[in-house]
């Protein structure tokens, strides 16, 4: 059989008889072969078709972003300097624990205190008038220290001459004439201060005379009560009890406060004072009063000594705080440098001066004026 008998090939490439090679006509068989590669249309309701289309669009946009120019010019940034590595800790030698130290030279303070005590006791029990002179000298020196610090730190010129003369006269008048003589001498001293200041220009007159009147009552007037205590028959014993209780209460406050002090008593006035120190002052003062009152004072009892010691501890503490307030205002640590380890005379009179009228009054109440 020759090739012509096989017939022409059909679109399907089948060689066979004409009746078997014919394919049914239809639109799928009439389309060109090239159109079979076009993308399939998205059929509604086909979930995969929408996901494929979105993936293609995202891929095209990504390619456009990568191939396009940058949105802005990025300036090259210098790298931040890295912090230096921490230094290796250096081994430190163990420091010995610091011991509590007193604010003053303790040896000098003890030596000066013992020396002053010996002089005072000797003058007190030998001749009363000599002890009155000791009080007068202490008053004059205290006034000099106070007025000098006022002028140096505040520019206040309290007249020293009438204060010194009048202060000494007040002490002598209190010993000779009692309370009446002390009051008269105090009034005359105040008048002398007012008149003396009139000899200078009027600028600052008010503050100068005010400071002078304050000094009159703060130093010599309070000191006259010591002289009035001395006028009794057992006057030396009364003065000695007054001095001893004040010193013992101050010592108790210092010892207990230095060893056990934790809670500040008045930090804005005197940071070194503690509540524990105040309790020590009260305990030491009451103990000393209970011993001294029946032994040294005629007609005194132990319970009176307890009350006396309590009053001394409170008044001595208030007096110390009062002078600390003055020194805080003046911006100084001590009123003077006359007594090594103690400061000045006023730094030793701070607790004695306000305690003197309290003790004098309690002696009068308990055992009479004598």
Backbone torsions as a table, in degrees:
resi	resn	phi	psi	omega
1	UNK	NA	132.8	178.4
2	UNK	-84.0	172.6	-174.8
3	UNK	-69.3	-22.9	-177.2
4	UNK	-70.8	-25.1	-179.3
5	UNK	-73.4	-16.3	-178.4
6	UNK	-76.8	-22.0	178.5
7	UNK	89.0	169.0	179.7
8	UNK	-77.3	143.1	179.0
9	UNK	-67.1	143.5	179.0
10	UNK	-86.6	179.1	179.7
11	UNK	-65.2	-20.1	-179.6
12	UNK	-91.8	0.9	-179.9
13	UNK	71.3	29.0	-178.7
14	UNK	-104.8	123.8	175.9
15	UNK	-95.8	120.2	178.2
16	UNK	-171.3	-172.4	-179.0
17	UNK	-63.9	155.3	-178.8
18	UNK	-60.0	-35.9	-177.6
19	UNK	-73.1	-24.8	179.1
20	UNK	-93.6	-17.2	-178.9
21	UNK	-84.2	-19.4	-176.1
22	UNK	-69.3	136.1	177.2
23	UNK	-110.4	147.2	179.7
24	UNK	-64.2	137.8	179.5
25	UNK	-75.1	143.7	177.9
26	UNK	-174.1	169.1	-177.5
27	UNK	-67.9	-31.4	-178.8
28	UNK	-68.5	-27.9	-177.7
29	UNK	-92.9	-13.4	-179.7
30	UNK	-90.4	-11.0	-176.2
31	UNK	-75.4	147.6	177.6
32	UNK	-64.3	154.8	-178.3
33	UNK	-67.0	-32.8	-176.1
34	UNK	-64.2	-26.3	-177.3
35	UNK	-79.5	-6.3	-179.2
36	UNK	-71.1	-14.2	-178.1
37	UNK	-93.3	0.8	179.4
38	UNK	-69.0	152.3	179.9
39	UNK	-62.1	144.0	-179.4
40	UNK	-69.9	138.7	178.5
41	UNK	-66.0	150.8	178.0
42	UNK	-75.3	119.8	-179.5
43	UNK	-88.1	126.9	177.0
44	UNK	-57.8	136.9	179.0
45	UNK	92.8	-3.7	-179.8
46	UNK	-92.1	111.5	-176.8
47	UNK	-70.0	-31.9	-178.0
48	UNK	-70.9	-30.2	-177.9
49	UNK	-64.9	-46.0	179.3
50	UNK	-62.6	-38.4	-179.5
51	UNK	-67.5	-39.2	178.1
52	UNK	-66.0	-38.8	-179.8
53	UNK	-66.6	-42.3	179.0
54	UNK	-64.9	-36.7	178.4
55	UNK	-63.8	-39.3	178.6
56	UNK	-65.6	-42.9	-179.8
57	UNK	-63.7	-41.5	178.9
58	UNK	-63.8	-38.2	179.9
59	UNK	-66.0	-38.8	179.2
60	UNK	-66.4	-41.8	-179.7
61	UNK	-66.1	-39.2	176.7
62	UNK	-62.0	-41.0	178.7
63	UNK	-65.0	-37.8	178.8
64	UNK	-65.2	-40.0	179.6
65	UNK	-65.6	-40.3	-179.1
66	UNK	-69.1	-33.1	-176.2
67	UNK	-88.5	-18.7	-177.2
68	UNK	-81.2	174.5	178.8
69	UNK	-72.8	156.3	178.0
70	UNK	-66.0	152.3	-178.2
71	UNK	-67.4	-41.6	179.3
72	UNK	-141.4	157.6	178.4
73	UNK	-79.1	123.6	178.2
74	UNK	-93.3	120.2	177.6
75	UNK	-76.9	137.8	178.5
76	UNK	-66.0	131.6	-179.8
77	UNK	-101.8	136.5	177.1
78	UNK	-75.1	143.0	-179.8
79	UNK	-66.2	140.5	178.8
80	UNK	-66.7	136.0	178.0
81	UNK	-65.6	134.6	-179.8
82	UNK	-77.0	141.0	-179.5
83	UNK	-64.0	146.6	179.7
84	UNK	-63.6	148.6	179.6
85	UNK	-65.6	144.7	-179.9
86	UNK	-61.4	140.4	-179.8
87	UNK	-69.0	145.2	179.6
88	UNK	-69.3	134.3	-179.0
89	UNK	-61.8	132.3	179.4
90	UNK	-84.8	135.8	178.6
91	UNK	-67.1	127.2	-178.8
92	UNK	-107.1	146.5	179.3
93	UNK	-76.1	139.7	179.3
94	UNK	-64.1	130.1	-179.5
95	UNK	-88.3	135.0	178.0
96	UNK	-68.5	145.0	179.7
97	UNK	-62.4	136.5	-178.9
98	UNK	-79.2	137.4	179.3
99	UNK	-90.9	151.7	175.0
100	UNK	-66.0	136.4	179.8
101	UNK	-123.7	146.6	176.1
102	UNK	-73.5	156.1	-178.1
103	UNK	-74.9	-10.7	-177.5
104	UNK	-129.3	172.8	175.3
105	UNK	-73.7	106.2	-172.4
106	UNK	-66.1	-39.0	-179.5
107	UNK	-64.6	-45.8	178.8
108	UNK	-63.9	-39.5	-179.6
109	UNK	-63.7	-42.9	179.8
110	UNK	-66.3	-43.7	-179.9
111	UNK	-61.9	-46.0	179.7
112	UNK	-66.1	-40.4	179.9
113	UNK	-63.1	-43.4	178.5
114	UNK	-64.3	-41.8	179.1
115	UNK	-62.7	-45.5	177.9
116	UNK	-63.2	-40.6	179.7
117	UNK	-62.2	-40.6	179.1
118	UNK	-63.5	-43.5	179.5
119	UNK	-63.5	-44.4	-177.3
120	UNK	-65.7	-44.6	-179.4
121	UNK	-65.0	-41.0	178.7
122	UNK	-62.5	-45.3	178.9
123	UNK	-67.6	-32.4	-176.3
124	UNK	-69.6	-41.4	-173.7
125	UNK	-98.3	-4.8	177.9
126	UNK	-92.2	-65.7	-179.6
127	UNK	-135.2	126.7	-177.9
128	UNK	-63.9	-39.4	-177.4
129	UNK	-63.2	-31.5	177.0
130	UNK	-65.4	-41.3	178.5
131	UNK	-65.9	-34.6	175.0
132	UNK	-61.3	-39.3	175.5
133	UNK	-63.8	-37.1	176.4
134	UNK	-61.8	-42.1	178.6
135	UNK	-63.0	-43.8	-178.6
136	UNK	-62.8	-42.9	178.8
137	UNK	-63.3	-43.0	178.7
138	UNK	-61.9	-37.8	179.1
139	UNK	-65.6	-45.3	-178.8
140	UNK	-63.4	-45.2	179.4
141	UNK	-64.3	-40.4	177.7
142	UNK	-62.5	-40.9	176.8
143	UNK	-64.5	-38.5	178.2
144	UNK	-63.9	-43.5	178.2
145	UNK	-63.2	-44.4	-177.3
146	UNK	-65.1	-48.9	-178.5
147	UNK	-67.1	-33.5	178.2
148	UNK	-65.7	-43.0	179.9
149	UNK	-68.2	-36.0	177.6
150	UNK	-62.9	-40.8	179.5
151	UNK	-71.7	-39.0	-178.7
152	UNK	-68.1	-43.7	-171.5
153	UNK	-93.9	-30.9	-175.1
154	UNK	-120.4	-6.9	-177.1
155	UNK	71.1	21.7	179.6
156	UNK	-93.4	124.1	-176.3
157	UNK	-107.3	75.9	175.3
158	UNK	-70.8	129.1	-175.2
159	UNK	-66.0	117.0	-176.1
160	UNK	-77.7	-36.9	-174.1
161	UNK	-60.9	-54.0	178.5
162	UNK	-65.4	-29.3	177.8
163	UNK	-67.6	-45.0	-178.1
164	UNK	-66.9	-47.5	-179.5
165	UNK	-65.7	-46.7	-179.6
166	UNK	-66.6	-36.5	179.5
167	UNK	-64.1	-45.1	177.6
168	UNK	-63.6	-38.6	178.5
169	UNK	-65.7	-35.8	178.4
170	UNK	-63.6	-41.2	179.7
171	UNK	-65.0	-45.7	-179.9
172	UNK	-65.1	-40.2	179.9
173	UNK	-65.6	-36.9	177.8
174	UNK	-65.4	-34.8	179.2
175	UNK	-76.8	-38.0	-175.2
176	UNK	-83.7	-44.7	-172.0
177	UNK	-112.0	1.0	177.7
178	UNK	76.5	-152.6	-175.1
179	UNK	-64.9	-38.5	180.0
180	UNK	-62.9	-44.9	178.8
181	UNK	-63.9	-36.5	178.7
182	UNK	-65.4	-40.4	-179.8
183	UNK	-67.2	-42.1	179.6
184	UNK	-63.2	-43.9	179.6
185	UNK	-65.6	-34.6	178.2
186	UNK	-66.1	-43.9	179.4
187	UNK	-63.8	-41.4	179.4
188	UNK	-67.0	-36.0	177.8
189	UNK	-65.7	-41.9	178.1
190	UNK	-62.6	-41.5	177.8
191	UNK	-64.2	-39.8	179.1
192	UNK	-63.4	-36.7	177.9
193	UNK	-63.8	-43.3	-179.2
194	UNK	-63.9	-42.6	-176.9
195	UNK	-73.0	-41.9	-177.2
196	UNK	-60.3	-38.6	-177.7
197	UNK	-70.8	-18.1	179.9
198	UNK	-69.2	-15.4	179.6
199	UNK	-77.1	-5.2	-179.4
200	UNK	-113.0	167.7	180.0
201	UNK	-55.9	152.8	-174.4
202	UNK	-72.6	-15.1	-179.4
203	UNK	-62.7	125.3	179.6
204	UNK	79.4	12.3	-177.5
205	UNK	-61.1	-44.9	-174.6
206	UNK	-63.4	-46.8	-178.9
207	UNK	-69.2	-31.6	-180.0
208	UNK	-69.4	-46.2	-178.9
209	UNK	-72.3	-31.5	176.2
210	UNK	-63.5	-45.2	176.4
211	UNK	-63.3	-36.4	178.0
212	UNK	-65.0	-41.9	177.8
213	UNK	-66.9	-38.4	176.2
214	UNK	-61.1	-44.4	179.2
215	UNK	-64.2	-34.1	179.6
216	UNK	-61.3	-44.6	-177.7
217	UNK	-82.7	-29.1	-175.6
218	UNK	-74.1	-39.0	-174.4
219	UNK	-104.1	-70.4	-172.6
220	UNK	-71.0	-35.5	-178.1
221	UNK	-63.5	-45.7	178.1
222	UNK	-66.8	-31.2	-179.9
223	UNK	-71.7	-22.6	179.6
224	UNK	-64.6	-23.8	179.3
225	UNK	-69.3	-27.2	173.7
226	UNK	-67.8	-42.7	177.7
227	UNK	-64.0	-37.5	179.2
228	UNK	-70.2	-31.4	173.8
229	UNK	-62.3	-34.4	-175.7
230	UNK	-71.2	-16.2	-176.9
231	UNK	-75.0	-17.5	179.4
232	UNK	-70.5	163.3	179.5
233	UNK	-60.8	-40.7	175.0
234	UNK	-97.6	34.7	-177.2
235	UNK	-56.0	-47.1	178.6
236	UNK	-59.5	-37.5	178.1
237	UNK	-67.4	-36.8	178.4
238	UNK	-66.3	-45.4	179.2
239	UNK	-64.6	-41.1	178.8
240	UNK	-62.8	-41.6	176.9
241	UNK	-62.4	-42.9	177.8
242	UNK	-59.6	-48.0	-179.7
243	UNK	-66.0	-42.6	-177.0
244	UNK	-65.2	-45.3	-179.7
245	UNK	-63.6	-38.3	179.4
246	UNK	-66.4	-43.8	179.6
247	UNK	-66.3	-41.5	-179.4
248	UNK	-65.6	-41.4	179.0
249	UNK	-65.6	-40.4	176.1
250	UNK	-63.7	-40.2	178.6
251	UNK	-65.3	-41.8	177.4
252	UNK	-62.7	-40.5	177.7
253	UNK	-63.3	-42.2	-179.5
254	UNK	-67.5	-46.7	-175.4
255	UNK	-66.3	-48.7	-178.0
256	UNK	-70.0	-41.6	179.4
257	UNK	-64.7	-38.4	179.2
258	UNK	-68.3	-34.3	-176.3
259	UNK	-89.2	-40.5	-172.5
260	UNK	-120.8	0.0	-174.9
261	UNK	-64.4	124.5	177.9
262	UNK	-129.8	-34.1	-174.7
263	UNK	-107.3	125.0	-177.1
264	UNK	-70.0	140.2	178.5
265	UNK	-84.5	-50.5	179.0
266	UNK	-145.9	78.0	-172.5
267	UNK	-63.1	-27.9	-179.8
268	UNK	-76.2	-21.3	-178.4
269	UNK	-101.6	-53.9	-177.5
270	UNK	-139.0	95.0	-175.6
271	UNK	-62.4	-21.4	-177.1
272	UNK	-80.1	-14.9	-177.5
273	UNK	-86.4	138.3	-178.2
274	UNK	-126.1	162.7	176.5
275	UNK	-67.3	-35.6	176.4
276	UNK	-63.5	-37.5	176.0
277	UNK	-63.8	-37.6	176.9
278	UNK	-63.9	-41.6	176.7
279	UNK	-63.0	-39.0	176.1
280	UNK	-64.1	-38.7	178.0
281	UNK	-63.2	-43.4	179.8
282	UNK	-64.6	-44.8	-178.2
283	UNK	-63.7	-46.9	-179.6
284	UNK	-65.7	-42.1	-179.2
285	UNK	-64.9	-43.5	-179.9
286	UNK	-67.0	-38.9	177.9
287	UNK	-63.5	-43.9	178.5
288	UNK	-66.9	-37.1	178.8
289	UNK	-65.9	-39.4	178.9
290	UNK	-64.4	-27.6	178.6
291	UNK	-85.0	-44.1	-172.6
292	UNK	-75.9	-35.8	-173.6
293	UNK	-61.0	-50.4	179.1
294	UNK	-74.0	-23.4	-177.4
295	UNK	-85.3	-35.1	-172.1
296	UNK	-106.6	-27.4	-173.3
297	UNK	-105.0	129.3	178.6
298	UNK	-64.9	121.8	179.7
299	UNK	82.3	5.0	-179.6
300	UNK	-80.6	151.9	179.0
301	UNK	-123.2	166.9	-177.0
302	UNK	-68.0	-37.4	-178.8
303	UNK	-69.8	-31.7	172.8
304	UNK	-64.8	-36.1	176.3
305	UNK	-65.0	-35.9	176.6
306	UNK	-62.5	-46.2	178.9
307	UNK	-65.3	-39.7	178.9
308	UNK	-63.6	-43.4	178.3
309	UNK	-63.7	-38.5	177.2
310	UNK	-63.6	-44.9	179.7
311	UNK	-63.7	-39.7	179.3
312	UNK	-64.3	-43.7	-179.2
313	UNK	-61.7	-42.2	-179.2
314	UNK	-69.0	-48.3	-178.0
315	UNK	-66.9	-36.3	178.0
316	UNK	-65.9	-39.5	178.1
317	UNK	-65.4	-43.3	178.8
318	UNK	-64.4	-38.8	177.8
319	UNK	-64.6	-39.9	177.7
320	UNK	-64.9	-42.0	178.1
321	UNK	-66.2	-35.3	178.8
322	UNK	-63.2	-45.8	178.4
323	UNK	-68.9	-33.5	175.6
324	UNK	-61.9	-36.4	176.9
325	UNK	-63.2	-42.4	178.4
326	UNK	-63.2	-46.1	-178.9
327	UNK	-66.7	-34.0	174.9
328	UNK	-62.7	-42.6	179.4
329	UNK	-65.5	-36.8	179.2
330	UNK	-81.4	-15.5	-179.7
331	UNK	73.9	37.4	-179.1
332	UNK	-128.4	162.4	178.2
333	UNK	-94.2	-41.3	-179.6
334	UNK	-131.4	155.1	177.7
335	UNK	-77.1	-20.3	-179.2
336	UNK	-167.1	-174.9	-178.6
337	UNK	-130.0	20.9	-174.4
338	UNK	-69.8	-35.0	-176.1
339	UNK	-109.8	108.5	179.4
340	UNK	-59.6	133.3	-179.5
341	UNK	83.1	-9.8	-179.0
342	UNK	-121.4	-26.7	-173.5
343	UNK	102.7	-123.0	179.4
344	UNK	-111.3	-179.4	177.5
345	UNK	-61.1	-40.7	-179.4
346	UNK	-65.3	-25.8	176.9
347	UNK	-72.4	-16.0	174.7
348	UNK	-100.0	-22.1	179.3
349	UNK	-88.5	-6.1	-173.0
350	UNK	-60.6	-39.0	179.0
351	UNK	-91.3	-22.7	-179.0
352	UNK	-76.0	-41.6	-173.9
353	UNK	-61.2	-52.1	-179.8
354	UNK	-72.7	-16.7	179.3
355	UNK	-80.8	-26.5	-175.9
356	UNK	-58.5	-50.6	179.8
357	UNK	-65.8	-30.3	178.4
358	UNK	-66.2	-46.7	-179.6
359	UNK	-67.2	-42.2	178.5
360	UNK	-58.1	-44.7	-179.3
361	UNK	-65.7	-42.2	-180.0
362	UNK	-66.9	-35.9	176.1
363	UNK	-63.0	-42.4	179.2
364	UNK	-64.0	-39.9	-179.7
365	UNK	-70.2	-42.9	-174.9
366	UNK	-77.2	-48.8	-172.0
367	UNK	-125.8	2.1	179.0
368	UNK	91.0	172.4	-177.8
369	UNK	-73.1	-19.3	177.8
370	UNK	79.2	NA	NA
